[in-house]
Amino acid sequence: MSKTIEFNVFKGSESGDVNPDTIRRTIQPSEVFVEISHAGLCGTDRLFKNKGIALGHEGAGTVRDVGSAVTNFKVGDKVGFGWVRKVCGHCDFCVSGHDQYCQQREQYGKENTEIGAFATHAVWHESMLIKLPDDLEPEYAAPLMCGGATVWCALTCYDIKPGDRVGVQGIGGLGHMAIQFASKLGCDVVVFSSSAAKKDEAKGLGANEFHTLENGAVRDAVRPVKYLLWCGNEPPDFPKLVPLVLTARDLSTQQPPLPVMPLISNGIRIQGSAVASRVAVRKMLRFVSLHRIRPIIMTWPMTKDGIQAAFQILEQGKMRYRGVIVGQRHLMGKPAVEKMG
């Protein structure tokens, strides 16, 4: 017999206020009931704050109940979940390890909008849950489920190899993870930032070189990189960056000008990269555990005021570097704590 449960979520609204709501769901045979301990605040969440849907898509927590057909999880397992909620499992994308591009995928913000990570609990299909390593703390696991996974996929799915000269533009939520990943993967990491004050931090995260940008262009001479991960929120100025020989990842919804002839004549590829497949996420988590990689986080309580305060810091550009919303049972007593693993 299916079990019906109730739990609380935090939803966006047309005014931008964050509002609590109670959800009632019946656990289906292949579904898992997860108590959420930590949820990452991703830059993409800003796009949904003014919509009446459950907020948050980076979650970590503990299995509290399972459907009658669930075979891969048991009560007490530590799990995480991200942007993609369901895939078909048999299309070319799914069987080739790129299921994040499944044409029948269900994803945050479009399907099942009553379920989010800013909540006491979530109901999730077992096929889309990821078991967390025992030695990975959930407060660090949550922001890896989307932000961390996205840069991991960009670094590992497009032929980047140890020894390659890899540029990272922007030291933010994505960039600070890209530096750590690229360094531990054995790449020659070159960081580009508009803030000269971040040089020491970039070097501490694993950068071999640091170059300051002025008006989007490199201020000093730099040997070209083979790949460039664009981790900024603003659109790249391609005419200024093409001489670096780049593979770009642009999160902006604006359309930048594209210098077609230099791309053709130099064989430069521009590659998009969306989140990561389940296989890639599992590999990333093993890599994170092996190398003791952790995001730098700030935390807030899983309350209306806490979530709104975190959004405010994010919108002001003051986040260092990933926001984490902490469930009431897991609060450490401080509303905004910066932590580095």
N, C-alpha and C positions, 0 to 999 in steps of 0.2 A: 504494500500500500504506500502511495506517495505521501510525503510529509509536507505540511504547510507551515511556513515559518514567517516571522515578522522581523524587520530590522530597519535601521534608520539610515538615510542618505542625505547628502547636502546637494541641493539643486541650484542652478543658476536662475536668473530671471531677466525679464526685459529691461529692468532698471539697473541690472548689474549686482543687485544684492544677492547674497548667498542665503538660502533658506532651507531649514531642515524639513524632512518629509519622512513618512513611514511607508515602507513597501511591504506588501504581502505576496509571497511567492510559494508555489508548490514545487518542491524539488523533483525534477524528472529523473528517470532511471540513470541517465548518463551524466547527471550534474553533480557538482560538488558545492557544499556550503562552506564558505571561507570566512573566518573572523579576520578582519583587516587590522593589522597592527600599525602599518606605516604606508603612506601614499606619497608618491612623488608629485611635485608641482612642476609641470612642463610648460615651456613657453607657449605651446600649442593650446593649452587650457584657456588662454586668454580669448581664444576664438569662440569658446562655448559659455563663457561666463554670463552672457546676455541671452542665453537660451534656457528654456525651462526643462533642462535635462539633468540627470545625475552627473556631478562633476568628477573629474579625475580619471586617469587611465593607466597609472603606474602603481600597481598594488603589490603588497607583500603581507603575508599573514599565515594563519594556521587552519588546517582543515578541521571543521567541527562536525560535519556529517557528510555522508555520501549517498548517492542514489543506488538503487538495487542492482544496477548493471555496471557500476564503477569497479574497475579491477586494478587500476594503477595507483590509487591513493587510498590512504586510510586515515582515520581520525588521529590528529596529532602531527601529521606531515607539515613541514614548512614549505610554502609555495609562493610563487609570484605570477603575475599576469600583466599583460601590456595592451597595446593598441588594438590588435586583431583579436576578435572574439570567437570566430569560427571560420573554418575553411572546408572545402569539399573533400580534400584528401586524396583525390584521384586524377586531377588535371595535370597537365605537363608541368606547371609551376610547382604544384604540391609534391609530385613524385621526384622532382629534380632538386629539392631542397630550397626552393624559393617561394614557399607558400604564402609569404606576405603579399605576393602579387596575384594570388588566386582570384580569378574573375568572379567567383561566387562568394568571396570573403564577406564576413560581417565584421564591421569595425566600429570603434568608438565614435559616438556622435551621430551615427546613422541608424543603427539597429540596436534594439534592446536598450533604449535610452533611460530605463529606470534603474540600470545597474551602473555604478561608478566606483572609483577607488576612494573618494571622499565619503566614507560610510563606515558604519560599524561592521557590516558584513557584505558579502557579494555571493551571488550564485553563478557558477561558471561551468561551462562544459569541460569535462575531464581532459579532452584531447588538447585543450589550449592552455592548461595549467603547466607550469614549469616547477619541478622540484628544486629547492634551494640547497646549496651546499651547507653542511652542518656548521662550517666555520665562517659563514658569511652572515653578518648581522643584518636583520631585516631593514633597519633604517638606511643601510647602504644598498641593500638589494633593490628596494623600491625604485629609486631613480635610475637604476641600471636597466629596468625592464623596457624602457622606451628610449630615453636619451642616450644611455650608455650603449644599448644594443644598436642604435642607429649608427654611431660612429664606428663601433666594432665591425658592423657589416661593411661600411664604406672602406675600412682598412683591410678586410680579409676576403672580400668577395670579388675584387676587381684587379687581381694580379699584382698587388703590391707585395714586394718580397723583402726579406731582411737585407739591409744594406742600401735599399732605395732611399733617395733623398726626398723626404715627405714634408711638405709645408702644412702648417695649421694656421689658419687666419681666425683670430678671435679667441680670447681666453675667457670663456663663459661656461655655461652649463654643459655644452657639447665639447667645446674646445679643450677644456682642462682635462676631460676624459680622453680625448683623442691624443693629447700629448703623452699621457701615461701609457695608453695602449701601444701607440706607435713606437715609443721608446723600448718597452718590454718586448715588442716584436722584432727588435733589432734594427729599426730604421734610423736613418740620420735625420733627426727631427729639427725642423726650422720653423720658428714661430714668428708670425707677423701680427702686430697689435698696434692700435692707435694710442695705447697707454704705455709710455716708457716706464712707468712705475711698476709694471707687472713683470719686468725682466727677471728679477731674482726669483719670483714665484715660478715663472715658466721654466727657468733652469732647474729649480728644485723638483719640478714635476717630470723632468727628463729631457728638456729641450737642449740641443747642442748649440743652437744659434738663436738669437733674438734680434728682430729688425722692427723698427718703428715705422708706422704708416702715417703719412700726412696727406689729407684729402684723398685717401684711398690708394696712394702710390708709395712705393718703398723710398725712404728718405736717403738711404745709403746704398752703395754697391752690394749686390748679393749674387752669388752663384745660383743659376736657375735650379729649381726643384723639378723632380720628375712627376710628382703628384702634389696637388694642393687641395686640402679639405677646407671648404668654405663653411665656417661655423658661426657666421654672423647673422644678425636679423635683417640687416639692410642688403639690398641687391648688390652684387659685385659689379665694379666698374671694369668690364672685360677688357676694353682697350688698354687699361693700365696694368692688368694682370696677365694678359696673354703672353707677354715676353717671359714670364716665369715658367711656361710650359705646364699647364695645369689640368687637373681633373677637378671640376668644381661641384660643390654641393650647396645649393641655394635654398634656404627655407622661406624666402620672402615670396609673397604673392604678387609683387610688382614685376613688370616685364622689363628686364634690363636690355640695353642695346647690345647687339652681338656682332663683332667684327668677323664676318664669315670668311673672307679671303685669308687672313692670317691663320685661322683654324685649318683651312684646307691645305695651305702651303706647308704648314708645319706638322700636319697629322695630329692635331690636338683634339682630344676627346673630352666632351663635357658629359659627365655621368651623374644621373640622379640616383639617390639611394633612400629608400623608405624603410624605416624601422628594421626588423630582421626576422628571418625565419625562426621556427622553433629550434631547428638544429643549430643555427648560428647562436641563438641565445644560450643554449646549453653549453656550447663550446666557450662562449664568453665567460660564463659563470665559472667554469673549470679554470680558465685562464686567470680570472680575477683571484680565485682562491690560491692558485699556485704562486702568483707573484705578489699577493697581498696588496692588490690595487683597490683603492677606495675613492669614491667621489668626495669632494668637499661639500658639506651640507650645512644648512641652517634649518632649524626645526620650529614648528608651531603646533599647538594643540588642535585636535580634531573637533573644533567648535566653530560656530558661525564667526565669532570675532577672530579666532585664530586663522581661519582660512582667508577671511577678508584682509587681515594684516599681511599674510603671506603674498596674496595677490598684489597688494599695494607695493611691497618691496620689489616684486618682480616687475611691475609696470614702471617703477622708478629707475629700473636698471641697477639696483643695489644688491641683487642676489649674489651671494658667494657660496657655491655656484649653482647648487641645486636645492630647491626648497623641499622639505619633507614634512608632511602633516602626520602627527603622531596620535594614535588612538588613545582614548581616555585611560585604558588599563595599562598603557605603556609609557605614560608621561614621566619625564625625569624631573619635572618641577620648574623648568625654566621655559618661558614662552618663545625665545629665539636664541638658539645656541648654535654657534658655528663649530663644526667638527670635521676633522681630517683624519682619515684612517692611517 
